[in-house]
């Protein structure tokens, strides 16, 4: 369950605070405008504030201002254009198609442009209902602009006052997602769970965790000038170090289950991981409440149980039992879990102490870690081509809206065609899978919202009660918009229907008409989801290549770091982030593809295995770092670096071969001679562990090329 849906954490999440901020701004703007004008004027001002509020998301202050100002200017322009075209149906239709197309082309700027696109299409649909003179259109646009600017000023003032609080909330969310990630890893020790299915869950959660960590980076690493900011920076850095330790815990779970299936040690390992997740949650909970956290969880019983079983296995090995591998794996897991517990302790300490300076890489350029805000017209123009997914999506939406308007003209009742268009705008998304999910949520949410509204209007005739429900719905709409859209669809249906009732009471057919309009809009959106479609398998070759390129860069920086050729791990962290981002993008595309028609699915199993093998390479590198740190005393630098250098060649060679033209057709270079095998000669306790990880690393690198070639064959097959 999402952390923000738990009652314990809901009221401290930035989602709930967004809902409060959103509702307070809209209601405040309306209440200020209402005594100075009539209801229609106040609602125009309110809608202006609403369109700007859709861009009110956690962002760095400069980015936030740019995003919200873009919404003010764009939506004001759309309002003016559609209002002026209102009296001329022959002009209104093509103008709406043009606005729809342009708004959808903005998707090219990434995820943050989606609310801007929605705001532009929303005000387009709301403005199309009115027939105005030129003077009225200018006055209407001025009132809309007034509401937009008022909310912009309100939101920026709050964002500046609460800038540190928002950082804490976003950081807390990243910590909760890391805890959920460890919960999935804990179930690897539970024999009731299938290992393959569990690993698939882990990889898919990786994309969500990567997104939350990036949101934390963007807010925390851009500006951290005071001592309070230093605390969240330190917690953030400790969280990333902890994350790498968690990655290193991946091991041969099948072997553990085979040798230790009847032993209570597996439950002890599971309980250690489960307690670690709860411990991290306690840090997240404390950060969300603006408090320092202290470590209250006791791991001693589980650690003692694991240590006891290690002693038993050592006795069995001494007696000649073939459990050497199980002993090595269990001992390694015990050491890694101890390291994780220590890192969680550092996380607690980081929340307690105020640092004089910012505890991060000194004089380092943070830009590679941060999302870049670029809204260049040339980027949009470069996608004005038939094979561009964004161009096809924009055309698809424009055609769907045209059809929705045409259908509305034939309805037997006095339909508000904007509801049909709004339903199309909300449901029709760039991918088929997103459209399918949004359609389901929209229909179910609208039905429930209409039922709730009908009950309120039937049994609550007292206006303050209706206004109270309206306020609750206004708070709930943005709160659940990014957490559980179905809940947001319920709230927005209640909100709009009650607003319409307050403006024009007495329309008994209001709820039923909105239901019919929703079903019509959903039907049109579903039909046009098959028009100029962009199936996910078409993007797979590009995404696979991005993963291979990122992995090759990551391996280069990893081996430089492992061999001590770098002053610090800055480049390594950047390349690891880029690899994780590319893996998250590929994994998300695969998940969306599985929601598409079966005839449009390609190489799902190979994609999954490809993602897993790349993920394993990251886990092996993290494990190697942990081994070298743990056994740093008397490390034999010569033999270790020779082994790492040889492994570097053997790992990077298949990755480069997979990137060669024509899908790996380049001839393989002859293997480099292996260094002298001196496993027994090197008297260093970490030597066998390094050798074992190197073997696993090389084997998994070879498998990557096999799966990448299989994906290429399956995608290109007719």
Order of alpha helices (4+ residues) and beta strands (2+ residues): alpha-alpha-alpha-alpha-alpha-alpha-alpha-alpha-alpha-alpha-alpha-alpha-alpha-alpha-alpha-alpha-alpha-alpha-alpha-alpha-alpha-alpha-alpha-alpha-alpha-alpha-alpha
